[in-house]
Amino acid sequence: MKRYSSFAIVREAFRNHSGWKKAWESPIPKKKYDVVIVGAGGHGLATAYYLGKNHGITNVAVLEKGWLGGGNTGRNTTIIRSNYLQDPSAAIYEKSRSLYENLSQDLNYNLMFSPRGVMMLAQTEHEVRGYKRTAMANALQGVPTEYISPEKVKELCPIINISGPRYPVLGALWQARGGTARHDAVAWGYARKCSDMGMHILQQKEVTSIISKNGRIGGVATTGGDILCDKLCIVVAGHSGALAEMGGFRLPLESVALQALVSEPIKPVMDVVVMANTVHGYMSQSDKGEMVIGGGADGYNNYTQRGSFHHIEETVRSLVETFPMISRLKMLRQWGGIVDMTGDRSPIISKTPLENCFINCGWGTGGFKAIPGSGWATAEMVASGEAGPLASPFSLNRFKEGRFIDESVAAGVAH
Amino acid sequence: MLLLNCPYCNLSCEETEFQAGGQAHLKRQSVGSSDQEFESYLFARKNPKGVHFERWQHVNGCGKWFHIARSTVTLEIFGSYSAQTLSPPKQIRVNINKKLPEWRWESSK
């Protein structure tokens, strides 16, 4: 693999950019791998990367039914933060956020990580109390956040109308080292490094069934033939239920469509990420100048990757109240992704009833920010066979034991 | 936007009049049930990519709960029926089989 550098850009400029190599290979599948990962999204590729980097396991295949990073990795609103209430969540999200800080250097791929700061507006008394509590919890967890006044909100983001008629801004939870990153680049950067370590990324290979013998994993049947493995890791977000059914177990998940939209590009107007959970809307401005807007999830099970029109209407309506200057903006694109929601709105990183079959799912509406940390923790579990300190609270057993990691109140809909 | 038919009002209304209430035909667990049964009742869901039976409430209308059969892939609705039943009525199954001949009803475990 040729390193990307400013020197390489200058060198290629002198030879008509003829020296750039493919970022990753499309190899012919082997019969058998040590580890097969289903799903080449951010979480799957990060798992593969940390298996190689931290645990020296490189005989790995990552299967993908569509194209690399074409699911929720390429559909989210790219927000990175770690201001969660519960200790296990804060631990894994903060691990993830701190990995993002140096990930561009680590992967030799520009992820455009931009720690511009994330503010979560408190627009009801309930939220004021909730966020003050979260700020205290974060202080104990070692996650730097603070509760800020409406005046400070106005100073950080002048386009916010803090005296809105229905939902005035009463304060905000501010994480200065939160921000955004280029979502596609995260998948591409991991894929390039995985390919460089000799791992196989096999696109357009859909898993059609799981091969097991005496309760032990044997491999998977795919649209490109059978692939055997010692260990299988399922990282397929919205389609986890379908894969679990092939493996003969059920998951506490429901898949719903979550949608987002972007406006036409405009000159820079806001340099922070703003989330307004009461009114279900969040917004940031991309480097191209588009306002990136995320909205609410549909209330019913759904695999359509579209989302209901009335949710856009609600999101935009409430955002116009908070940001009056966007009322004349035209919206360019709208899309949806299938997110897998658990009962307590926390993810699952766990062993399954099938021996040597592992699962990473349930990230719901907040998976992008967790990609490096989730990959790190999942790789640790796959390599050793047991969940490590980051992953163990997120086991499947917590639903049976009533040991929930309840983020549904703390984080609401918007992650 | 889904168009749902409320079997009590006998009206076709837009989705915004209703509120979804999750998977239908769950067997309620109570005193004497095992941990496994409670886990299954409270959390395990079929989450099918295909025909889904679900509860809806006509929240901005008559306020009553009812069931519908809907495809989670095409969003097509195969019909709505009373919630006072343990399995979907014959007419609903016939409607589904017209579109999906392979489909068979399996009760929730």
HADDOCK unambig.tbl for C-alpha pairs under 7 A between the chains (distance, minus, plus):
assign (segid A and resid 241 and name CA) (segid B and resid 47 and name CA) 6.29 0.50 0.50
assign (segid A and resid 250 and name CA) (segid B and resid 44 and name CA) 6.30 0.50 0.50
assign (segid A and resid 251 and name CA) (segid B and resid 44 and name CA) 5.56 0.50 0.50
assign (segid A and resid 251 and name CA) (segid B and resid 45 and name CA) 6.73 0.50 0.50
assign (segid A and resid 252 and name CA) (segid B and resid 43 and name CA) 4.81 0.50 0.50
assign (segid A and resid 252 and name CA) (segid B and resid 44 and name CA) 4.16 0.50 0.50
assign (segid A and resid 252 and name CA) (segid B and resid 45 and name CA) 5.75 0.50 0.50
assign (segid A and resid 253 and name CA) (segid B and resid 44 and name CA) 6.90 0.50 0.50
assign (segid A and resid 253 and name CA) (segid B and resid 45 and name CA) 6.28 0.50 0.50
assign (segid A and resid 253 and name CA) (segid B and resid 47 and name CA) 6.92 0.50 0.50
assign (segid A and resid 254 and name CA) (segid B and resid 45 and name CA) 6.76 0.50 0.50
assign (segid A and resid 254 and name CA) (segid B and resid 47 and name CA) 5.36 0.50 0.50
assign (segid A and resid 255 and name CA) (segid B and resid 47 and name CA) 6.59 0.50 0.50
assign (segid A and resid 299 and name CA) (segid B and resid 20 and name CA) 5.86 0.50 0.50
assign (segid A and resid 300 and name CA) (segid B and resid 20 and name CA) 5.83 0.50 0.50
assign (segid A and resid 300 and name CA) (segid B and resid 22 and name CA) 6.79 0.50 0.50
assign (segid A and resid 301 and name CA) (segid B and resid 47 and name CA) 6.99 0.50 0.50
assign (segid A and resid 301 and name CA) (segid B and resid 72 and name CA) 6.21 0.50 0.50
assign (segid A and resid 302 and name CA) (segid B and resid 72 and name CA) 4.62 0.50 0.50
assign (segid A and resid 302 and name CA) (segid B and resid 73 and name CA) 6.59 0.50 0.50
assign (segid A and resid 303 and name CA) (segid B and resid 49 and name CA) 6.71 0.50 0.50
assign (segid A and resid 303 and name CA) (segid B and resid 72 and name CA) 5.59 0.50 0.50
assign (segid A and resid 303 and name CA) (segid B and resid 73 and name CA) 5.24 0.50 0.50
assign (segid A and resid 304 and name CA) (segid B and resid 73 and name CA) 5.58 0.50 0.50
assign (segid A and resid 308 and name CA) (segid B and resid 1 and name CA) 5.62 0.50 0.50
assign (segid A and resid 309 and name CA) (segid B and resid 1 and name CA) 6.24 0.50 0.50
assign (segid A and resid 343 and name CA) (segid B and resid 43 and name CA) 6.41 0.50 0.50
assign (segid A and resid 399 and name CA) (segid B and resid 39 and name CA) 6.23 0.50 0.50
assign (segid A and resid 400 and name CA) (segid B and resid 35 and name CA) 6.29 0.50 0.50
assign (segid A and resid 400 and name CA) (segid B and resid 36 and name CA) 6.63 0.50 0.50
assign (segid A and resid 400 and name CA) (segid B and resid 39 and name CA) 5.20 0.50 0.50
